[in-house]
Amino acid sequence: MDVRQLQYVLAVVDEGTFTAAATTCSVAQPSLSQSVKSLERELGVELFLRVGRRVVLTPAGEAFVPAARAALRSFQTVRDEVQAVVGLVAGRLDLVALPTLAIDPVAHMVGAFRRAHPNVMVRLAQPDGSDDLVRSVRNGTADIGITEMPAATDGLMVQPFARQEIVAVLPPGSRHRRRITAAQLGALPIVTQPPGTSTRSLLDITLATAGLAARVAVETDQREAIVPLVLQGAGAALLPRPMADRARDEGAVVVPLEPPVGRELVLIHREGVSSPAIRAFLALAGSFA
């Protein structure tokens, strides 16, 4: 078993077919298939079942993938540590972040990190939700997750680094209020995302303090559509302060909540898994508090 075989297997898992995996790995498809078959013979099990043009993992394959990802991470860490000794932090850093954090603070953090470490390639992924984000960190797909608390982070390292204010965003021309209570917000038509998303969770938790449920006027999977919908008068929204400030610049009315509402932002990563790039990013996060 060698590193190349692990890379090939994981490429098949990530891409779904041997052909796509071969393209990703810049190798001929027969060579990749032969390498995987050789590994299966060595292990004495089949890792994949061929279903038409696609492949699915066998139970043995399901058990193999997390260990393979961990092994590749360890290999990369060894290489990065050697490079760090000579003052060159290189390699790759895989991040996964909630969509509502992608612009602020994640874009600022990644920009600062890249300026300090231009030889590290950063990959930023978007999860389907908080559970998917945590799962990506647990299984080694991502090095660091950027999310909000509470999250199901049992067994992971959690590093708080910032707190974000949550505010109400109202259509242009709305009667200006100095503050808005949860009860007042609950009386308004709301633009939000489906249950299970971070945006919707913020809304539901805030209204629950007043014993209310949201009067959902528009429910959209497209987070980037929320502000335009509010600007067109479709309803109000509850958003993090950075997003709300950009909406205000476009004409929306932004009103703080009474009592104030905020969310704690955290970095999560696996215990005992580190590299120069991971340590540098975790250290940098302290400057964004």
Buried (B, 14 or more C-beta within 10 A) or exposed (E): EEEEBBBBBBBBBEBBBBBBBBBBBEBEBEEBBEBBEEBBEEEEBBBBEEEEEBBEBBEBBEEBBEEBBBBBBEEBBEEBBEBBEEEBBBBEBBBBBBBBBBEBBBEEBBEBBBEEBEEBEBEBBEBEBBEBBBBBBBEBBBBBBBBBEEBEBEEBBBEEBBEBBBBBBBBBEBEEBEEBBBEBBBEBBBBBBEEEBBBBBBBBBBBEBEEBEBBBBBEBEEBEBBBEBBBEEBBBBBBBBBBBBBBBEEEBBBBBBEEEBBBBBBBBBBEEBBBBBBEBBBEBBEEBE
